Amino acid sequence: MTQPAIDAETTFFGGRFIKVLVTGGTGFIGSHTVVALLESGHQIKLFARSNDRVKSTFESLGITLSRIEFEIGDITDSNAVEKAVQGVDAVIHAAAVYTMSRKRSGEIQRVNARGTRTVLDAAYRAGLDPIIYVSSVSALLPPDGEILNPDSPVKNPKGAYIRSKAEAEKIAREYQSKGAPVAITYPGGVMGPNDPHCGDGMDIIVDIINGRYNPMIKAHFPLVDVRDLAVLHVKLMESGKGARRYFLSGDRVLFTGLIDKISELTGRRIRYFIVPSWLIELPVRLIDFLSPFLPFRIPVTLEGFRFAKWDPVFDDSKTTNELKIPLRPYSETLSDTIKWLHSIGKINDDQVGKLSKD
């Protein structure tokens, strides 16, 4: 059922009013993108799975539902998607199952690639422009010794999530080759406050604060602020530009540096020690194999371990040179994230440390 957009704001942009369909708008990336689009004056139409998700997500962000039109459906349902793309000018497809947990591997395989084809196909046939697809830097893994950039080839990686993003990436590039105005964005590890469902990124911060990454291997983490990623999506909201691809992997931070920075920000000592990857690979494989049968969450997955072992390098220079997006220092991202996690009770007063005084 379509909900009326009573007070939705509009903007005259590129010679026409812009109304944007957003899939995955109740997720972390999608919700921040919606906020940024509204602040820029665009109208929003959400395609979401439930009324409750829409209400809980945007009430927590201070957005009244009267500013948003939405339809309920599933991105793998072609009829529902076909209906949703009617009456809009552009689409941002941010919906995906994001987790490296093997417990959800079946859902990942069912939704991510199939949903991408369904949304992009409907948007292409409806003549929407632009069609923005939110991919991931992981879609181009493994690096095979190269510095990855938006034109790097798509491989065939192992692991349900990374493989699903590679398959979806091939679909997006297929539509680009047909002449569809598909703009692909490639976020790194997305962090920041106000994650509606406290996903894997928030788990990483909580696990670090609780000292659960010990032992660990030497590797880097590509950290980008969700609010900066939302700015990228707003900048791409322009028709007539054709197919485009942009990395926003963010800061390439040593994982130990990430721990040290969180330790510095909170004023708490977080202990860890480094071991060679070969020493813990077998235990990680065993734990990952057993994880679907365990009644608790495991902080390490085989997919995450592979990512760390590959230690890829990403080149954001095209985005930096063309779009001039000022990125927040990652210390600000971490500080805001930790304070928000404290505000919702995910970490306690002792764990937030001196950040409670800011």
Buried (B, 14 or more C-beta within 10 A) or exposed (E): EEBEBEEBBEBEBBEEEBBBBBBBBBBBBBBBBBBBBBEBBBBBBBBBBEEEBBBBBBEEBEBEBEBBBBBBBBBBEBEBBBBBBEEBBBBBBBBBBBBBBBEBBEEBBBBBBBBBBBBBBBBBEBEBBBBBBBBBBBBBBBBEEEEBBBEBEBBEBEBBBBBBBBBBBBBBBBBBEEEBBBBBBBBBBBBBBBBBEBBBBBBBBBBBBEEBBBEBBBBBBBBBBBBBBBBBBBBBBBBEEEBBBBBBBBBBBBBBBBBBBBBBBBEBEBEBEEEEBEEBBEEBEEBBEEBEEEEEEBBBBBBBBBBBBBBBBBBBEBBBEEEEBEBBEBEBBBBBBBBBBBEEEBBEEEBBBEBBEE
